[in-house]
Amino acid sequence: MKATLVSKEANEVKFDVVFSSEEFEAACEKVYKRERGSIQIDGFRKGKAPRKIIENYYGADIFWSEALNDLLENGYGAALDELEIEPIEQPVPSVKDIKKGEDVVVSFTVKVFPEMDIENYKGLEIEESVTKIGAKEVKAELERIQKKQARMETVTDRTAKNGDTVIIDFVGSIDGVEFEGGKGENFELKLGSGQFIPGFEDQLVGKNADEQVDVEVTFPEDYHAEDLAGKPALFKVTVHEIKEEILPEIDDEFASDVSEFETLAEYKKDLKKSLQAAADNTDESIMKDRTLEALFNANPIEAPESMIQNELDNMVAEMDQQLGYQGISVKDYLQWMGKTVEELKEESRTDAVKRVNTRIILKNIARMENIEVTEDEMNAELETFGAQMGATVEQVKEMIGSSMKYFVEDIQTKKAIDMIYGAAVKVAAKEEKKDEE
């Protein structure tokens, strides 16, 4: 197979893919062997007719179409790689007359990724994001860790209060008739959590263990079960046990238990350092997002409609995958929302345009700046990718094959973003003016 670039202008490329007569003949023979079992010729058992007899009977070109499809299955992609062409839509192929014993030429016309000069990407002005970690944040983190170390103890010398966890049985009824989902045994309910219907938990405050309580509530008007919404209900509740959350003291012993440090002072110092590092990363991520927003706004371009439609299809597929984790599909979601796929895509169009335009801008900047990817950078990317599936770098390389170019593009994009962000002008956030009292 040989690929030849014919022309490239206005983001449209024309190229030829040439298969030698020997390659085409081998492909025809392969199709014959694959298809002969379904061909019946008088005088021959099914599947036993020689190829020449079949071609004489049905025409010399009987196997040509399938043979060409087989050759193009790998040949088209190989030609794109060889000529470094990135199509953005399905190709328009044309085949010149096929003659036995001659090479076969397939001509393609494809729209390719837009190549353009980007002017406004250096010195972009973005609002600075600076988070300073102080004693307040360290205290909040200590209290979060403290809660994780809490233990539950049964209370016997007092009644239940907010914050306690009660173990209860309950049976709900409306007008004396029990309803579905209104019954539970040995249920753990934290008072004040808002887990139950408004008013339910409040009526258990001040109750003792082993006490029986009639809890009267009214289901909210917007309750998810329409047959219960807005209706008054009675719950017969038995309080079996009251448990209190016991928090450990935040002291040197606590620090020693939850960290490698022996003193609370050392632990707090390390916490502040790690919290600041996390905050710095978050700030940088926020400012990079602002940089991309500024880049998009500073470079209005018109993306090809085919790229926007492809992005919309990808967005619907992403949504379907995310909803799948919850056990539903996009189709189910759209039925519940009373929408069509077309309406969903129209609502998502602005985001799709932003995604596509930003990708076009960044890729062209990477080209203009001649951003390259080193072997170490590629291996680091593949190592991170492989770690998700327990594969080595070499195994990942073998798996992805020609898809390596997408990893290269991803690294180039990241480096382009870093370059643009590094050149951006960070402006201090404006303080909001408070109304005078």
C-alpha angles and dihedrals in degrees: 000000000000128000121204128186110227102178143337122199138139091007091302121116129195120195140160129228113202123197117193120239088249092054091048093047091050090050092050091050090051092051091048092055091046097047105032093089090069096047121094121199122178111253094026132083112250109279094012101090114116117246093245091054091050092049091049091049100043102021135276091268097058093111099032099091095050091043091053091047090052092050093047093048089079100011097064093054091044090053091051090052093046094049093037093235122160109196119201097197141022114296126247104227128190127187121212117223111298115224124185112257094017133102117268117232121199116187121204133195114193138170108234137202107292115259115202142145114261114208109176110060107098122082096012112176116235135170112257120239114205124171119187118198114217140163092291093059093044090051091050091051091048090052091049090053090043090057091052088056094049121122129207121236127187114246119218105159102061146028126267120280136182110290093034122114114229126198107220146171115212139180120191127204140174116211088348095306119114115231131213115272093016097107133081141160129209089357116174110223125178108213113234093022094110090228094134134049113300110276096021098097094041090062091058093056110105094023126127131231112272090022122135116221135189106218115196118196141154120229113239116259090241095049111147093237104071093200090061101036113121095000126128115239139188122218121197103211131188116195107212102172142001119215127192126206110236113201121203118240113261099237142114091293091053091050091050092050097050102033146025091260127098098208134048091230092059092045093050090050091053092045091053090051094050093043090051091050090051091047091050090053091049091048091051091049090051092049092048089054088051089049091054090048090052091046091052093048093047095052113049109189135163111239120207111267091232090061091050091050091049090051091050089052089051091050092052089048090050090050091049090052093049093048088048089067086062093048098255136099135224087253091057092045093051091049091053091047093045092235137128127228088250091055091048090051092049090053089050096045097098092054091045092053091049092050094048096044092048091051091050091049095047095046092051091048089052088052094046093048091044091232109189133192119230124216090247091053091049093048091049090052092047091046091055091047093047093049089067091063101027095253131138124237091257092050091050091050090052092048099048098041110165091008087080088097090069090057089049091051091048092053092045090052092051091049091048090052091049091050094049092044091049090055095045121111110238112214120196114251114260114247114239113244110240119218112248113246 
